[in-house]
Amino acid sequence: MAKGLRGCLCTMLLLFCAMQELGCWAMHTPGQGPGLGEPGDPALLAGGRVKRGWVWNQFFVVEEYTGTEPLYVGKIHSDSDEGDGSIKYTISGEGAGTIFLIDEITGDIHATERLDREQKTFYTLRAQARDRQTDQLLEPESEFIIKVQDINDSEPRFLEGPYIGSVAELSPVGTSVMQVMASDADDPTYGSSARVVYSVLEGEQHFTVDSKTGVIRTAVADLDRETQDRYEVVIRATDMAGQLGGLSGSTTVTIVVTDVNDNPPRFPQKMYQFSIVETAPVGTAIGRVKAEDSDVGENTDMTYEVKDEEGVEMFKVTTDSNTQEAVITVQKPLDYESKKVHTVVVEALNKFVDPRFVDLGTFRDQTIVRVSVLDVDEPPEFRPPSNLLEVQEDAHVGSVVGVVTALDPDTANHPVRYAIDRSTDTERIFDIDAKTGAIVTGKVLDRETAGWHNITVLAMEADNHSQVSRASLRIRILDVNDNPPELATPYEAAVCEDAKPGQLIQTISVVDRDEPQSGHRFYFTLAPEATNNHHFSLLDIQDNTAAVHTQRVGFNRQEQDVYLLPILVVDSGPPALSSTGTLTIRVCGCDSTGAIQSCNSTAYVVSATLSPGALIALLVCVLILVVLVLLILTLKRHHKSHLTSEDDEDMRDNVIKYNDEGGGEQDTEAYDMSALRSLYDFSEIKAGDGGGGPGEGGPGRNPASELHALPQWVQSPDLDFSVFRDYICRKVEQADEDLSVPPYDSFQTYAFEGSDSPVPSLSSINTWSSGSEQDFSYLGGWGPRFRQLAALYAGRRGDEDCEES
């Protein structure tokens, strides 16, 4: 085997050398005259067709060359080269100067890089032979190709993986599952490097693969999805047609075994029991049963049927498409007194049956369902003849419309009472007798207002009003002829001044709110007051319309521009009713074609002025603007008066706190004493309040007496201080116990100035005696801030002395 391989390689090398020799072949030009490729040749400069002085064939280079020296590719040579080095060889094109280098003197080409045929299969280059001195082309530029020769250096690869296929269970041997395909990047036209064969590495017990096509087929016929629903098969691809030394690649194919309907449905139990009350409405679900099926997907879809006659009449079975359960519902009302237990036979069968597996057995199963009816106290049941009643609209109040009847279905047979659900008869148009169920009118009826009435009647047991039944009644109000016919609209017509007799002016139609069963029939005549009319005539067309025509030749709108034509309309009754409507006819000026131009003498004047509607709109806008201005002025005046009254009524006392390092009298922090005024009576005593004292207004009056004294707080004899004191003490105690608040609280004490103060208290809260008992002269020694206070108290004391004397 080794000898054969060595011989093959030798043959390939010989072929390669022969191709290289062919690449160096040069065709010589004819001997007479200069070469066609010389630079001075006129044919070359004109771009005409010339005879080549050299021809280059394909060069070959082996890919993945791993040698240390540049790989020899081939040799180019010109027939004008005499070997004296006067010709310089160059190349250009793909890879020239980088991948491929040329010896300028000999024309030898070498590859300097490792080539990969899978990336690029060939390179296109151009060769030039130039004069070394002048650098002029000696021959036309020639194009040649260097082709990269392939070696087996790429293994087969499965580019479309991972593969997932499927096959139905119980498929026969040889059933095609899917096809896998591997690709080899080597040259398929050269040798066997790209010839791939397939084989199974894992899973050969159940599947095979075609070595040439890669088609995977089943190897056994008993694949069962319920036993194993998927297989992992490893497929290998080998190049060189599977020969020794070939490269290989593998992939994993997941084969899913799909389901077929080879398993019938089966009920887990042969009997089920349910119970339901007898008052359950039709459509109530009693219970659910389910048959099991080992298959999946649509092969588990099944339908359920009731097989016995009794069950078909009383019950209905439907299939829940989501859970494939049988839902048993009530189809007819149940009655405990009639039958206490019902037996139902339910059958389950597959919806889709595969005929290939019919021989495996019947694909259906049955079970028994027992339904027990539970007794309850039932409400009365209506025994209706019909839910439609009729009454004439002219029926008197208290007329009987109809009678409803309800009975107690229980064995006790309790008496029944009736009522009307007033939410369906809010206007109390109808009443009902509580014992007999007779429905009577409670108000006058009008079909034109409401032609139908829908009311709900309640029936309940006399001793148990919670047992209530409801019945809906439709009451139709029958029509009587109580409305006269009327003109459909207030008709207005126009007639030209030059109208001729018999000309149609207007077609009249009427409306009638009544709806007689035989349909409407109206009759038209001129009213008696229009019997002397010689201008117009009225024609009854016999289709509930009438036509008005002219009777004279021409009209003059200067004499009379408007005519009022009374028309009498009578219906067919019974009784026949009539009404009179007026047709307004205006005399207009028309052109020669009969088109109306104007209908009164003031038409052109009115068109040039504002319409009455525009004038009214303009007046309304002006009036709105005036009202807005007055409203704004009133609001401003009210706002100013409100601010003035608030300034006059805002009386506050500034309580100054002296037991801290604050600014004394300059501290203007004010406290609202409105809360304290409710407990105290503050009076501000002015100097000279005694009225008519000797010093009042005299020239010798002390100037300080004109200043107000400090307010004196006098306790009312009937006020209780304990309430206020207890409240403050309670708040102080709460603040002291709360550790989360700052160390200084905001409570102000007005009763004293604090303990151990070297200065007597100036507060008037605890001063129950008059100011004459105190000496405030020491205030003058406290500094300039207290001199004014000393002057105030000194002046006030002088006034008090005068009053006492």
BELBEL-V466410 format. One record per residue. N is the residue number from 1. SS is DSSP state (H for helix, E for strand, L for the rest). PSI is psi in degrees with one decimal (999 if undefined). Layout:
n;ss;psi
N;SS;PSI
N;SS;PSI
This chain:
n;ss;psi
1;L;-40.2
2;H;-37.8
3;H;-40.4
4;H;-40.6
5;H;-40.9
6;H;-39.7
7;H;-37.8
8;H;-42.4
9;H;-40.0
10;H;-42.0
11;H;-42.3
12;H;-38.3
13;H;-39.8
14;H;-42.6
15;H;-40.4
16;H;-43.4
17;H;-38.0
18;H;-40.5
19;H;-37.6
20;H;-38.9
21;H;-39.7
22;H;-31.4
23;H;-25.9
24;L;2.0
25;L;136.3
26;L;136.9
27;L;126.0
28;L;148.1
29;L;163.5
30;L;153.6
31;L;-29.1
32;L;132.9
33;L;174.7
34;L;161.7
35;L;148.9
36;L;-19.4
37;L;10.3
38;L;151.2
39;L;-31.9
40;L;3.7
41;L;121.9
42;H;-33.3
43;H;-35.8
44;H;-39.5
45;H;-32.5
46;H;-8.7
47;L;17.8
48;L;179.3
49;L;125.0
50;L;161.6
51;L;124.8
52;L;142.4
53;L;-11.8
54;L;152.7
55;L;128.9
56;L;129.9
57;L;-177.0
58;L;142.5
59;E;152.0
60;E;142.0
61;E;137.2
62;E;136.2
63;L;163.1
64;L;36.8
65;L;130.4
66;L;11.1
67;L;166.6
68;L;-24.0
69;L;155.0
70;L;142.8
71;E;125.3
72;E;129.1
73;E;-49.4
74;E;-171.6
75;E;136.8
76;L;148.7
77;L;139.1
78;L;145.6
79;L;-10.8
80;L;2.0
81;L;118.6
82;L;6.2
83;L;9.6
84;L;4.1
85;L;11.6
86;L;-12.8
87;E;135.8
88;E;125.8
89;E;133.9
90;E;158.7
91;E;155.4
92;E;162.4
93;E;-154.5
94;L;118.8
95;L;1.4
96;E;129.7
97;L;-14.6
98;L;-62.7
99;L;-41.8
100;E;131.4
101;E;147.3
102;E;141.0
103;L;119.7
104;L;-25.4
105;L;-48.2
106;L;-23.1
107;L;11.7
108;E;136.2
109;E;132.2
110;E;149.1
111;E;126.4
112;L;-6.6
113;L;160.7
114;L;124.0
115;L;153.4
116;L;113.5
117;L;-29.4
118;L;-20.2
119;L;-40.4
120;L;126.4
121;L;-26.5
122;E;161.4
123;E;136.3
124;E;122.5
125;E;166.9
126;E;136.6
127;E;140.9
128;E;141.4
129;E;112.4
130;E;154.4
131;E;127.8
132;L;-27.0
133;L;-47.1
134;L;-12.4
135;L;27.0
136;L;147.9
137;E;128.0
138;L;-26.9
139;L;160.0
140;L;149.7
141;L;137.6
142;E;140.2
143;E;137.8
144;E;166.5
145;E;135.5
146;E;113.1
147;E;134.3
148;E;122.5
149;E;133.7
150;L;148.0
151;L;163.6
152;L;85.4
153;L;4.8
154;L;128.5
155;L;155.5
156;L;143.2
157;E;141.8
158;L;98.6
159;L;-20.0
160;L;4.8
161;L;170.3
162;L;149.3
163;E;137.4
164;E;120.0
165;E;175.8
166;E;152.8
167;E;140.9
168;E;143.6
169;L;155.5
170;L;23.7
171;L;147.5
172;L;163.3
173;L;136.8
174;L;5.1
175;L;129.7
176;E;131.5
177;E;-57.0
178;E;175.9
179;E;134.5
180;L;153.8
181;L;129.0
182;L;145.5
183;E;143.7
184;L;127.3
185;L;-8.5
186;L;169.0
187;L;117.2
188;L;-14.7
189;L;-2.4
190;L;108.9
191;L;-155.1
192;L;20.0
193;L;-28.3
194;L;8.8
195;L;116.7
196;L;139.6
197;E;152.3
198;E;151.2
199;E;161.7
200;E;124.8
201;E;-42.9
202;E;140.3
203;L;15.2
204;L;-12.8
205;L;-28.7
206;L;-18.7
207;E;153.4
208;E;165.9
209;E;139.2
210;L;126.9
211;L;-25.3
212;L;-43.9
213;L;-20.0
214;L;17.2
215;E;126.6
216;E;132.5
217;E;160.9
218;E;143.5
219;L;-12.7
220;L;163.7
221;L;1.8
222;L;35.1
223;L;125.0
224;L;116.0
225;L;-35.8
226;L;-21.2
227;L;-50.4
228;L;124.5
229;L;-1.4
230;E;152.9
231;E;145.1
232;E;112.7
233;E;130.1
234;E;122.0
235;E;134.0
236;E;139.6
237;E;128.3
238;E;133.0
239;L;-169.7
240;H;29.7
241;H;27.6
242;H;5.7
243;L;167.1
244;L;134.9
245;L;-6.5
246;L;153.4
247;L;154.0
248;E;157.0
249;E;158.4
250;E;161.5
251;E;157.0
252;E;128.2
253;E;122.4
254;E;119.1
255;E;116.9
256;E;130.1
257;E;113.9
258;E;161.2
259;L;145.9
260;L;157.4
261;L;80.3
262;L;9.1
263;L;127.0
264;L;159.5
265;L;149.0
266;E;131.1
267;E;133.1
268;L;-28.6
269;L;153.2
270;L;-8.5
271;E;138.5
272;E;147.7
273;E;134.1
274;E;162.0
275;E;152.0
276;E;145.9
277;E;153.7
278;L;-18.3
279;L;5.4
280;L;128.8
281;L;163.4
282;L;134.3
283;L;-5.7
284;L;134.1
285;E;128.9
286;E;-43.7
287;E;-179.8
288;E;140.2
289;E;154.3
290;L;135.2
291;E;136.8
292;E;145.5
293;L;127.1
294;L;-14.0
295;L;176.8
296;L;167.8
297;H;-145.9
298;H;-14.2
299;H;-13.8
300;H;-6.2
301;L;131.6
302;E;162.4
303;E;152.1
304;E;144.4
305;E;151.0
306;E;123.5
307;L;-27.8
308;L;153.9
309;H;-40.7
310;H;-43.2
311;H;-37.1
312;H;-34.9
313;H;-38.8
314;H;-27.6
315;E;160.0
316;E;139.5
317;E;126.8
318;E;162.1
319;E;125.8
320;E;113.1
321;L;-21.8
322;L;-41.8
323;L;-8.0
324;L;36.8
325;E;154.4
326;E;120.5
327;E;116.3
328;E;122.0
329;E;161.7
330;E;128.5
331;L;-29.6
332;L;151.9
333;L;138.5
334;L;153.4
335;L;111.9
336;L;-37.4
337;L;-25.6
338;L;-46.4
339;L;131.8
340;L;-27.2
341;E;135.7
342;E;140.1
343;E;126.2
344;E;133.9
345;E;118.2
346;E;132.5
347;E;136.5
348;E;135.7
349;E;147.5
350;E;141.8
351;L;-37.3
352;L;114.1
353;L;128.1
354;L;116.9
355;H;-18.2
356;H;-21.7
357;H;20.0
358;H;-31.5
359;H;-8.9
360;H;-12.6
361;L;174.0
362;L;136.9
363;L;55.3
364;E;159.0
365;E;155.8
366;E;155.0
367;E;163.5
368;E;134.5
369;E;122.3
370;E;126.8
371;E;118.3
372;E;130.5
373;E;127.0
374;E;138.6
375;L;138.3
376;L;161.6
377;L;114.3
378;L;148.9
379;L;165.7
380;L;152.3
381;E;133.5
382;E;140.1
383;L;81.9
384;L;139.3
385;L;-48.2
386;L;152.8
387;L;13.7
388;E;124.7
389;E;153.5
390;E;145.8
391;E;143.9
392;E;145.1
393;L;-17.6
394;L;15.5
395;L;142.7
396;L;157.2
397;L;130.1
398;L;-1.9
399;L;143.5
400;E;127.1
401;E;-41.3
402;E;176.6
403;E;134.4
404;L;150.6
405;L;135.8
406;E;145.6
407;E;151.4
408;L;119.4
409;L;-15.8
410;L;162.2
411;L;-25.8
412;L;-28.1
413;L;61.4
414;L;151.2
415;L;153.0
416;E;141.4
417;E;150.1
418;E;152.6
419;E;163.8
420;E;132.4
421;L;107.7
422;L;-14.9
423;L;-19.8
424;L;-5.9
425;L;66.0
426;L;-26.8
427;L;1.4
428;L;50.3
429;L;-27.8
430;E;152.9
431;E;164.0
432;E;141.6
433;L;122.7
434;L;-27.6
435;L;-42.4
436;L;-21.4
437;L;15.9
438;E;126.9
439;E;125.6
440;E;161.8
441;E;139.6
442;L;-15.0
443;L;169.0
444;L;135.2
445;L;152.4
446;L;109.5
447;L;-32.6
448;L;-23.2
449;L;-47.1
450;L;111.0
451;L;-19.8
452;E;147.2
453;E;129.6
454;E;115.5
455;E;158.1
456;E;125.8
457;E;135.1
458;E;136.9
459;E;128.4
460;E;156.6
461;E;143.1
462;L;-35.8
463;L;3.9
464;E;90.7
465;E;-6.9
466;E;-21.6
467;E;94.1
468;E;137.9
469;E;152.9
470;E;142.7
471;E;131.6
472;E;130.9
473;E;139.4
474;E;120.3
475;E;121.2
476;E;130.6
477;E;117.5
478;E;142.0
479;L;144.0
480;L;155.2
481;L;91.1
482;L;11.5
483;L;126.6
484;L;156.9
485;L;153.0
486;E;154.8
487;E;141.9
488;L;-37.7
489;L;163.1
490;L;92.3
491;L;140.3
492;E;130.8
493;E;165.8
494;E;142.3
495;E;138.5
496;E;152.5
497;L;-29.5
498;L;29.2
499;L;150.4
500;L;158.8
501;L;144.6
502;L;4.9
503;L;131.2
504;E;127.7
505;E;-47.1
506;E;144.5
507;E;128.8
508;E;134.8
509;E;160.5
510;E;165.1
511;E;151.9
512;L;125.4
513;L;-18.1
514;L;160.8
515;L;81.2
516;L;149.6
517;L;-32.6
518;L;-0.3
519;L;167.1
520;L;145.4
521;L;117.2
522;L;150.8
523;E;137.5
524;E;132.7
525;E;162.8
526;E;142.6
527;L;155.5
528;H;-34.1
529;H;-10.1
530;H;17.5
531;L;-28.5
532;L;11.3
533;L;125.5
534;L;11.1
535;L;-35.4
536;E;155.9
537;E;154.5
538;E;127.8
539;E;121.2
540;E;117.0
541;L;-5.6
542;L;14.9
543;L;35.3
544;L;22.0
545;E;163.2
546;E;156.0
547;E;138.8
548;E;128.1
549;E;160.2
550;E;154.0
551;L;-3.2
552;L;170.3
553;L;113.1
554;L;152.3
555;L;155.1
556;L;111.4
557;L;-11.9
558;L;-32.3
559;L;-47.9
560;L;120.5
561;L;-8.5
562;E;135.1
563;E;136.1
564;E;116.9
565;E;105.6
566;E;132.3
567;E;130.6
568;E;126.6
569;E;131.3
570;E;135.0
571;L;-178.3
572;L;-4.0
573;L;-151.7
574;L;152.0
575;L;156.1
576;L;128.5
577;L;150.4
578;E;164.1
579;E;159.2
580;E;127.6
581;E;156.7
582;E;130.5
583;E;122.0
584;E;122.8
585;E;123.8
586;E;138.2
587;E;124.9
588;E;156.3
589;E;133.1
590;E;159.4
591;L;-171.1
592;L;-23.9
593;L;-4.2
594;L;2.4
595;L;134.4
596;E;133.2
597;E;-51.7
598;E;153.4
599;L;2.2
600;L;169.0
601;L;-17.8
602;L;14.0
603;H;-44.3
604;H;-32.0
605;H;-43.7
606;H;-35.4
607;H;-24.3
608;L;-6.0
609;L;176.0
610;L;145.4
611;L;157.8
612;H;-37.0
613;H;-40.0
614;H;-39.8
615;H;-42.4
616;H;-42.9
617;H;-39.2
618;H;-42.5
619;H;-39.5
620;H;-40.8
621;H;-43.0
622;H;-42.0
623;H;-39.4
624;H;-40.3
625;H;-40.9
626;H;-44.0
627;H;-39.3
628;H;-41.7
629;H;-46.0
630;H;-39.3
631;H;-40.4
632;H;-42.9
633;H;-41.2
634;H;-42.5
635;H;-40.5
636;H;-44.0
637;H;-40.1
638;H;-36.3
639;H;-41.5
640;H;-44.6
641;H;-35.0
642;H;-40.8
643;H;-39.0
644;H;-42.0
645;H;-34.8
646;H;-37.7
647;H;-36.3
648;H;-35.9
649;H;-9.5
650;L;93.3
651;L;116.3
652;L;152.0
653;L;127.9
654;L;108.9
655;L;115.4
656;L;133.9
657;L;120.6
658;L;-3.4
659;L;26.2
660;L;-174.9
661;L;31.9
662;L;-163.3
663;L;10.2
664;H;-129.8
665;H;-21.1
666;H;-10.3
667;L;109.7
668;L;20.4
669;L;119.8
670;L;145.1
671;L;135.8
672;L;113.9
673;L;15.8
674;H;-31.4
675;H;-33.5
676;H;-22.2
677;H;-22.5
678;L;-16.9
679;L;-16.9
680;L;156.9
681;E;104.4
682;E;133.6
683;E;131.9
684;L;111.1
685;L;121.2
686;L;156.9
687;L;131.5
688;L;20.0
689;L;-10.0
690;L;-17.9
691;L;113.3
692;L;22.0
693;L;163.9
694;L;-27.0
695;L;1.2
696;L;118.1
697;L;3.5
698;L;158.5
699;L;-24.0
700;L;12.8
701;L;138.7
702;L;130.3
703;H;-31.1
704;H;-18.1
705;H;-14.4
706;H;-11.6
707;L;150.0
708;L;142.8
709;L;165.9
710;L;145.8
711;L;144.5
712;E;125.1
713;E;119.5
714;E;127.8
715;L;132.2
716;L;137.0
717;L;-22.8
718;L;16.9
719;L;147.6
720;L;112.4
721;H;-17.2
722;H;-32.9
723;H;-48.9
724;H;-41.8
725;H;-43.9
726;H;-38.6
727;H;-46.2
728;H;-41.5
729;H;-39.3
730;H;-40.1
731;H;-39.5
732;H;-40.4
733;H;-40.6
734;H;-38.8
735;H;-35.3
736;H;-32.0
737;H;-18.2
738;L;110.2
739;L;-10.4
740;L;-11.0
741;L;162.1
742;L;163.7
743;L;-19.2
744;L;122.3
745;L;174.5
746;L;14.0
747;L;133.6
748;L;135.4
749;L;121.4
750;L;-7.5
751;L;-25.2
752;L;168.0
753;L;-4.6
754;L;167.5
755;L;152.3
756;L;37.4
757;L;128.8
758;L;-15.6
759;L;133.5
760;L;157.1
761;L;137.2
762;L;-2.6
763;L;140.9
764;L;2.3
765;L;-43.4
766;L;10.0
767;L;98.0
768;L;-17.9
769;L;170.5
770;L;164.1
771;H;-14.5
772;H;-16.1
773;H;-5.4
774;L;150.3
775;L;114.2
776;L;21.4
777;H;-24.9
778;H;-14.2
779;H;-25.5
780;H;-23.3
781;H;4.5
782;H;-4.4
783;L;173.1
784;H;-23.2
785;H;-27.1
786;H;0.0
787;H;-40.0
788;H;-38.9
789;H;-39.9
790;H;-39.9
791;H;-38.8
792;H;-47.2
793;H;-32.5
794;H;-44.1
795;H;-39.6
796;H;-35.5
797;H;-37.7
798;H;-38.0
799;H;-42.0
800;H;-37.4
801;H;-39.9
802;H;-42.1
803;H;-40.0
804;H;-37.1
805;L;999
